[in-house]
């Protein structure tokens, strides 16, 4: 079981004002120097003017989801305000007596299971305000996506885009569809999940190039060799993730969904090639035979190219919706950037190395996958708050999407129905959820009553029921938001 997707609910009008008030408190923490250093950021949230055109017209942009909102869309809290070093400095756990008094009893709730750990850090100073077993490595479930996000952003930067190309084949009249690992690639006429690579646009450009060369009949090969090793996640066939290949359209979904569990194809690369064939035929190009797996010629100049959404937008989409397919793709892109084979093992080594290179202590950690679907993953609450603090460092604006993509309590993604309604924490908490059977976690940021941006992480195991564990985690996060 992975993070559950929940539908939108009606939100009282007063909630919008609550969110605005919370954002105003956060805004007081912003400094002129921090904003100036932020580059292309707007109060901690990536500018989205270029979103729609990210791959369709080969320009950049971010992705905060598609479609109109039925309420005010919250901006990120003041993640750029007067923030200091990115690595927490060890301080006594009793540094905040108020937090200790507030969190201690809540952490003892039996609904959290037999094991629970916690870490709360002031991102501006790196001071540890509260901790309980913060160095103990535990199965994090989907909160490991925070590590995947930071590693990928550090390796490639938020503007990096993956290319899906069509090149001439080895023989006459042959073309090759070459996968670049774009998890946002779609075969739909209009991208259903925001900006991303478009097979439709790629087919149109390919058809024009072929006709300009006097070619009206081709055979199609496809090359998905960029990724190596097993394509199946170790958990096996599962509606929460498709086989991981470098050439997959619409995440291999067999329905119109864009997030959450869905029936997946067993052959994402072949299905993508067949969809591309149909698009070429629609544009007057005759395609002979069935698409076949081949290797593209080294150095071949593309006939046409389509680009993924910028990596920063992919990170945001991954975190907001707990998207496992994007997570595994980003882990493999991190492996490629680190000179490792782009499979599960290479990604594990590359993510650990990239985080260690940021000065984070990864001892005892394991990044067996990028999504958190596997129980072999191990991280500590202290590492999670260290990652979030690093992402808040104004000297590392390239890591900011790891914060701006976090779901907003009561409003977006996997938190839209948690700390929602009249909760005093609605709109103030941004956090990544994590859920496997018996495993529940929550890690993110919140602005406390004094205007400090705090990073928190709570990891639990052996909970008797997920619903009770989630409510207990939400109470912990709300207490962080309310305690001076």
N, C-alpha and C positions, 0 to 999 in steps of 0.2 A: 504494500500500500504506500502511496506517496502523498504529497500535499494535496488535500482535496480542494477542488475548485467549487466556489459557491456563487450563486447568482446575485445580481444587484438587488438591493432592498430600498424601500423608500426612506429618505432621511429628512428629519424635521428641518425647517428653514433655519431654526436657531443654531443648528449644527454648523452651518456655513459660517455664522458669526463666531462660533467657538473656534473654528479653524482659523479664521482671520485673526482673532485675538491671539491665538497661539503663535501664528506666524509673525505678528507684530512684536511679541516678546522676543522671538528668535532674531528678528531684524535688528533689535537694539544691540545685539552682540557683534554686528558686522563692523569691521574697520575699513577705512578707506584703503589702506595698504593691502589688506586681504583681497578686497574686491578688485583692485588693480592687478594683483597677481593672478587673479582667477582666469584670465584669458576669456575664452568664449563661453562664459557661464553667467547665468542670471539668477542671483540669490540661491546658488547651489543647484539649480536645475538647468540641464543642457538646453540651449536655445533650439527651438523646433521648427523654425521657419522653413528649413530645407528638407524636412522629413519626407514629404511625399516623393521627392525627386532623387532619393538616395541612390537608387540603381537605375531607375528608368531613364534618367537623363544624365547619369554619371556625375552627380554632385553629392555632397555629404549631407548628413542630418542625423537626428536622433529619433528614437522611437519610444513613445510613451503610450502606445496602444492606438487602435483605430476606432473611428466612429464618434458621434457626438456624445457629450456627457450630459446626464440629466441633472447635474448639480455642479457647483463650483469645483473646478479642478484644483487641488491643493498644490502649491509650490513646495519645494523642499524647505525644511527649516534652515536656519542660518548656519549651514555647515562650513561656511568660510570665515566665520567671525573670529578674529584674533586667535587663531588656532596655532598651537606650537608644535613641538616635535611629534613625529608620527609613531614613535615607539613608546609604550607606557613605561614610566619610571616606577620601580617598585616602591611602594609606600606601605605603611602598616594598614592592615585590613580595616582597622577601626578609625581610619581617617575621617569617616563620616559617621558619627554616632547616630544621626537621624536615619540614614540608610540601613544601618545595622539593626536598629529597632524596628524599622518598617519591614525589611526583607526577611529577617530571621524567622519570624513566625510563619510567614507565607511560604518560605522555602521548606518548612517542616510539614506542609500539607501532604497527607498520605496519597492524595490523588496524583502526585508527581512521581510516584513509584518508589523503589527502594534506593535508587541512587540519583543524586541531583547535585549539580555544580553551578557556580555563579561567578560572574565578574562584572563589575561596573567601573568604568574609567572616565575621568574628565579628559576629553580629547584636546582641550587647550593646553593643559599642563602635563598630561600623561600620568597624572596621579591616580593610583588605584584607590577608589573610594569604598569598595566593598568587594570581598572575594570569599568564596567557600569552595575549596577543592578546585580552584581555577586552573591548576596545572595538570589536572587529571585528564588524560586523553580518553574520549568517549565516542561512541558512534553518533555522528551529528545529524544524520539524515540530510535533508535538503539545505541546511544551513552551511554545508560545505560549499555550496554555490558561491558564497562570499569569497572563499579562497580561490575558486576557479575564476571568478570575475577579476580579482586583484591581480592574479598571476597573468591572465591574458592581457589586461590593460597595461601592466608593466612591461610585458614582452613586446607588444605590438602597437600600443597607443590607441586612443578612442576613435581616430579617424581611419584606421586600417579597414580595408574592404577586401573581401574574397572574390575571385573572378571565376565565372563559368564561361568557357570559351568554346568556339567551334573552329577547328583547324582543318587544313587539307589532310587527307589520309595518305597512306603509303602508295596506294594504287590509283589509277585514273578513275575519276568519278566518285571517289570515296571522300567522305568528310567524317570528322570525329568530334563528338560532344565530350568535352573534357571538364570533369568536376574539380572545383577548387575548394570544396568543403563548405559551401554557403548554406547555412541552416535556414536562411530566410528565402531560399529559392522557391518560386511558386509557378505552377502551370496555369493559374487562374488569370483571367483577363484583367481583373483588378485584384491586387494583392489583398487577401482577406485579413492580414495581420499587421498591416503597416508596411513601411518601406522594405524592399528586399529585391533580390535578383529576380528577373522575369524571363521565363522561357518563352512567353509570347513575344516580348520585345526582341529576344535573341533570335527567334525563328524569323521574325520580320527582317531583321538586319542580315541574317544569313541568306534568306531568299533574295534580297536585293543584291547582295554580293555575288551570288551564283548567277543570277540573270545578267548582271553586268559583265560577267565573264563568259556569257553564252552557254551556261550549263543549266539544263532544266531537268536532269535526271541524276540521282546520286544513290549510293548505298551509304548507310549510316553505321558507324562504329561508336562505341562509347568507352571512355577511359576514366575509371574511378580508382586508379592505383595510388593516388596521393596518400590515402590512409592505408595502414597495414594492420596485420593481425586479425583476430576474431572480430566479426562485425556485430555479433550478438553480445549484449551486456551479460555478465556472469549470472544475472538472475534469470536469464532465458527469455523466451518470447513473452512479452508483457505489453498491455495496452498503454503503459506509461512511457514507452520509448520504442522507436523503430530501430531496426538494424542500423548500425552507424557506418555510413559510407560517405565518400566524398562527393557523391552525385545523388542527391535526394531532393525531390520537390514536395512541398507541402508536408514535410516531416513524415512522409509515407502514410498519411492519414487516408482512410477509406471513406471518410465522410466530410462534411463541410466545416467541422470544428477547427478551431485554431489554438486551443489549449485544453489541458486536462486529458484524461484517458480516452482512447479511441482505438478502434480496430486498425492495425497497421499492416502494410504489405510485407511480405517476406522477401521481396526483391526490389528495394527502392531504386537502385541504379537502373535496372532493366525497365521498370515502370516509367522512370523519368525519360529514358531514351525513347520509349514507345509514345509517350505523350508528346515529345519533341517531334517525332516522326509525323504524328497527326497534325501538328501545327504547321509543319513544312508543307504537307499536302494541301492544307487549307489555303496556303499562299502560292499554290501553283507549281510546287516542286514535286516531281515524281520521285518516290523513294522505293527502291527495289529491295526485296528481301526483308528479313527481320534484323533489327539492330543486334550487333555482335560486340562482345567485349574485346577491345584491342588496346594497344599502347600507342599513344600519339607520338608522332615523330619529334625527337628532341629539337628544340629551336624553331619549330614550325610557327609561322606568323599567323595569328588568328584572323579568320574571316569576320568574326563578330564576337562581341564580349558583353556580358551583363555583370553588374557588380552587386554585391550584397549590401545590406544596410551597413553603415559604419559600425565598427565594433562596439563603440559606446552605446549605440542604440540597441544592439543585440544583447549587451550586458543588462541594460535596463529591462528589456522584454523578458530575458531569462529570469531575473530576480522577481519581477512583478508577478509573473505567471507561474513561477517555479518550473520553467520549461527545461525538461531533461534533455531533449534533443539538442537544443542550443548549447547546454552545458557541456555535453560530450564533444560537440564540435569545437567549442572554445578551448577545451583541454587539449585537443589534438592540434589546434593551431598554435598553442603554447609550446607543444612538443616540437613542431616544425621550426618555430622561431629559436628553439634551444638546441637544434641539431639532433633531436631524438627521433626515433621512428614514431610515426603518428598512429599509435595504437594505445591500448590501455596502459601497458607497461611504460612506454615512452612518455606518455602524458603524466603519469605518476611521478616519474623522475624529474620531468621538466617543471611541473608545478612546484614541487618541493624546492628545487634549485632556485626558481625565480623568487619565491617568497623568502628563502634564506638570503638571497641577494639584496632584499629590501631591509635586511637587518632584523627580521622576525625569527623568533626561536621556534623551529619546527620539530624539535626533538620529541620523539614519541608519537608524532603525527604520521598518518598515512593517507594518501590521496589516491586510493585504488580506482576511483572513477571521478568524473567531474560533476556528476549529478547528485550524488548522495543516495542513490538507490541501493547501493551495496552496503552490507554491514561490516565489511572489512575496513571502511573508512574510519579514521580516528583523528579527532582534533580536540583541543581543550577550549574551555570557555575563555581562558586568557589569550589564546591565539586568536579567537574570533574578535575579541575587543581590540587586540593589537592590529588586526587587519582593518577594522573600521577606523581606528585612530590614524593609521597610516593613510587611509583614503581621505581623511579629513585634513591632512597636512597641506597647507597652502603652497608648499614647495613641490607638491606632486598633484597638480590639477588634472593630470592624465588619469588619475585613479578615481576621480569624482563620480563617474557613473555607478561605481560600487555602492555609493550612498543614494544617489538620486533615483536609482532603480528599485530601491527597497519599497515594498508595499506600504501604503499609508493606512493606519488603523481606521476602520469604519468607512474607507473610501475606495481602495484599489486592490486588485489582485487577491492574493490568498489571505489578506487581512480585511477585506471589505466588510465582512460580517463579524469581525472580532474587535472588541473594545469599540463597538459601534453604538448607534442610537444616541442615548443620553449619557454615555460614558464620558467622564471628564477627560479621558485620555484620547478620545476620538480626534483624529487629525493631528495629534501631537507625536504619536509613535510611528516610526518608520522601521520595519523589521522584516527579516526573512524567517519564515516558518520552516519547521522540519517535522515530518511525520513518517514513521515506519511503525509496524506493529510492535508495541511496547517501547517505542522510542519517540520522544517529543522534545522539541527544542525551539527556542526563539532567540534571535540575536539581531540587534539593530541600534538605532540612535533615538534620543529623545532630548528635548530642551526642558530642563528643570525649571522650577519657579523663579530661580535667580538668574535665568538666562544662559546657563551653561549647557553646552552640547555634550551629552554623556553618551558613551557607548556601553551597551550591556549585552550579556550573553547568559542564557540559562539552558543547560543541557540536562536531560533526565533519562532514566531507563527503568523498565519494568513497571510502567504505569498500569493500573488495573483496567483503565478505559481511556481512549483518546479524548473523549469529550471533556471529562473531568480534568485531564492533564492540561488541555488547551485553556480551559477557564482559569486554572491555577497559574499558568504561565502569563496569561493576560493580566491577572491581578498583580503579579510581580512587576510586569512592565509598567502598569498604571501607577504602581507605588513609586517606581523610579521617577516617573513624570511628576508626581505630586509632592515628593519629599524635598524640602529646601536643602 
